[in-house]
Amino acid sequence: MAVGTSLINIGELSKPATVLIEKISEAVGGMCRPYQIRRIAEAEADASIISAQANIQITDLQRRAAQRFLAEEAQKQQNIEDITQKALPNIANDAKPENMENDWITNFFDKGRLVSDQEMQEIWSKILAGEANKPGCCSKRTVNLLSSMDKREAELFKKLCTFVWDIFGLIPLIYDCQASIYNDAGINFNTLQHLELAGLIKFGNIGEFKIQKLKQEVIAAYYRQPYRIKFLLPEDNDFAIGSVILTEPGKQLALVCGSTPNSAFRDYILDRWKGLDVSPA
């Protein structure tokens, strides 16, 4: 199916963005042609009613059901095009959307068409753009988990990600869930348990997680600000990272949740590491 121009002026888009639209249209039956689809759907609905009226009398109940169906489908279509529109500015020039799996796209929009909240759509659009930029980076499991999250859970997870450092991967450094630096942001024992039940984290509420057998020097970065940590031993060092680690879906969503750094937390962590040799890298 040809992609229509009611949503986007194709001539103004980069080639990867254009390919993404064509790929979506291929996978989900032309869903990037919202205006045309709505017009066709309404025309077909009118034709069906006229045809039915020629045979039986349409009841008020049936008419209301048809109107409800059209309204619901129009809203779902609006959600699809909103998410797609928001994704396009984040498509990299070297993106390979042609390598995206049709099954992934179909599943993505099957879930995403129900998302109308603007902030949640931003997260969905970043997932779509990320997959277009690097096909295979986001699993169906992550998409399905995101579809089960409400806005409150998304906001809570976003707050947690304020505490994420990159130490051989993304790690929320929660050393004491009763400390005010965490509690003031809404992160505490109960909310961590909730995020664990949601499938976003693993919460070791009894002991701490550790990275083991590290060499003498490692790099830890907080929002792309790197620090060099030097241990006493030349090798086989253990490094405590607190009581929380991200699940695989959690790691993927942490990249797109929109969290921002907190300088007070950065200083809190550096102070906690004062027994180590830590310096800007």
N, C-alpha and C positions, 0 to 999 in steps of 0.2 A: 504494500500500500504506500502511496506517496504521502509524505509528511506535509501537512498543511502549514500555512503561515499565520494562522490566527493567534497562535501563542507566541511565536518568536519570528523575527525576520531572519531567515536562514542565512541570507547574504552577509549579515553583520557578525556571524559567529565564526569562531575558529573551526578548523576542520575536525578536531576531536569532538568538539561540542556538537557539531552537525552529525557526526557519526553516532554519538550517543543517542541523539533524538531518533535517528533512523533505527538504531538497535532497539530502543524502547518500543518503537512502533512495531517492529518485527516481532518482538517477544510478547507484547500484550495487545496486539490487534489494533494498532493505530491510536493508542491512548494519547499521543501527543497532538491529536487533531481535535481539541476539545470543542471549539465552536461548531465545526462541521459535524462532529458526532452528536452534539446536543440537538442541532437542527434536524439531523436525520432521525434521531430517536423520537423527537417530538412529532415529526411528520409521520413516522411509522406508527406511533401511538394514536395519532389522529385517524390514520387510515384504518387501524385495527378497530377503533371505536365505531367509525362509519360502517365498516364491514359488519361488525357485530350488531349494530343497530338495524341493519337490513334483515337480520335473522331473528334476533331476540331484543327485547326491551332491556337496555342497560339500567341497572338499578343505581340508586344514589350511592350505595355501599361500594359497588364495583367502580364507579366513577371516582370516588374518593381514594380507593385503593390505587387506581391508575395514576392519579395526581400525586399521591404520596410516593409511589415508585419513581416517577420522573424527578421529583424534588430530591429524593435520596440519591439517585444516580447522578444528578447534576452536582450535588455537594461532593460526592466521591470524585467526580471528574475534576472539580475545582481543586480538591486536595492534591490530586495527581499532578496537575499542571503547576500548582504553586510549589510543590517540592522540586519538580523538574526545573522550574525557572530559577529557584534559589540555588540549585546545584551548579548551573552553567558557569557562573563566574569563578568557580573553584576547579574547573577542568584545566589541567595542565596542558601545555602545548605538546608535550610528548606522551600524552595519555593514549591508552590503547583500548578504548571502549569496545572495539570490534571483537576483543578477546573475552568479553564478559559472557557468562553463561546465560542462556535464555531462561533456564529454570530459576536462576538466582533473581533475575529481573522480574519474572512473573511473581515469584514469592514476595519480593520486596514491595511491589505495588499492590499485591493482594492484601498486605498488611498496612502499607502506607496510605492507601486510599481512605482509610478511616480516621486519619490524623488531620484535624482542622486547627489545632492550637498552633499559633505562629512560632512560638519558641520551640515546640516539639518538632515542627516542620524544619526548623533550622538544623536540628540534629539529624533528621532523616536525610536532608539534602546533602549534608557533609558525608554521611555514609555512602550515598549514591555517588558523589563526586570522588570519594576515596576509592571506591571499587572501580570506577571508570579509569582513574589514574593508575591503579595497580590492581588489575583483576585478580581475585582470589584472596585479597587482604582481609575481607570481611565475610565471615561465615553466615550461612543461613541461620544457624543457631543464635548468632548475635542479633540478626534482624528480628527473629521470632521473640527473643528476650526483650528487645526494645519495644516491640508491639504490645507486650504485656505490662510495660511500665506506665504509670500515670505521671502527671506533671510534677507532683510532690516528690515522687521517687527520683525523677530526673534532676530536680533541683537539689535534693539531698546528695545524690551522687556527684553532682557538680561541685558542691561544697567539699566533699571528701577529696576530690581531685586537686583542690588547692594545696593539699599536703603531699602530693605525689612528687617524688624525685626519680630521676633516671639513673639507676645503678644496675647495670646489666639488664635493663628493662624497667618498666614503670612500677614503682612501689610507693604506696602511701605510708609515710613514716609516722605511724601512730604508736608512740612509746608508752603513753599513759592516757587512756581514754577518759580519765577524770580530770585531766589538766585543763585549765581555763582556755588555753590557746586553741583547743579542740572544741570544748563545750560552747564557747562563745560563737562558734560557727555552726552549732547544731549537731556536732559529732560527739556522740557519747555511747555508752554501752548499749542502750536500747536501739538507737538508730543504726549502729553497726550490726546488731543482730538482724535488723530489718533488711539491710542491704545484703546480708549473707543469705537470708531466705529468698531474696529477689534474684539470687544467682550472680551477683556482681562481684562479691568478695568472699574470701575465706577469713574468718575471724578466730584467731587463736586466743580466746579470752582467758586462758590459764597461763600459757607461756608465750615466749617470743619466737618469731621465726628468725633464722640465721642464714646468711650466705657463707658457705664454708670453703676452705681450701683456697683462699685468695692469695695472690702474690702480694709482694710488699707494697705496691702502689696500685691504686684504682682511681678511676674518675667517677665522681658523682655530680650530676647536673640538676640544678633547679631552674626550670623554665629556660633552658639553654644557657644558663650561667654555670660553667663547669668549675669544680673544685677537685684538687688532687689530695687524696688521702693516703698517707704513708703509715703503714703499720710497723711495729717493732721487729717482727720476725721477717726473714727474707721470703718465706712462703708458708703455706698451711695456716693462714690467718682466718679466724671466724669474725663475722661482722653482724651484730644484732640489728635487725631492721624493723622491730616492733611487732605488733600483734595482728597486722592486717596485710594480706596480699590480694592482688586482683586475680579474678578468674580470667580465662581467655576472652570471653565476651566483655568482661570488665575492662581489660586492657585495650580492646578495640574501641569501646565506647569512650574511654578516657581520652583518646586522641581527638574526639570530635565534640565533647560535652561543653566546650566553651569556658572552662575554668580559667582563673587568672591568678597570678602569683601574689603572695602575701609576704612582704619584707619582714614583718615581725616573726612569722613562722620560720623564714630562712635563718634569721638570727637565733631563734630558739634552737634550731637543729645544730647550727654551728657551735652554739654554747654547749649543747649536749655532747658534741664531739671534741670538746676542748682537751680531752685526755689524749687525743690523737694528733698527729701532725697534719693539719689541714691548711691548705693555701689555695688561692685562686689559680686555676690552670690557664 
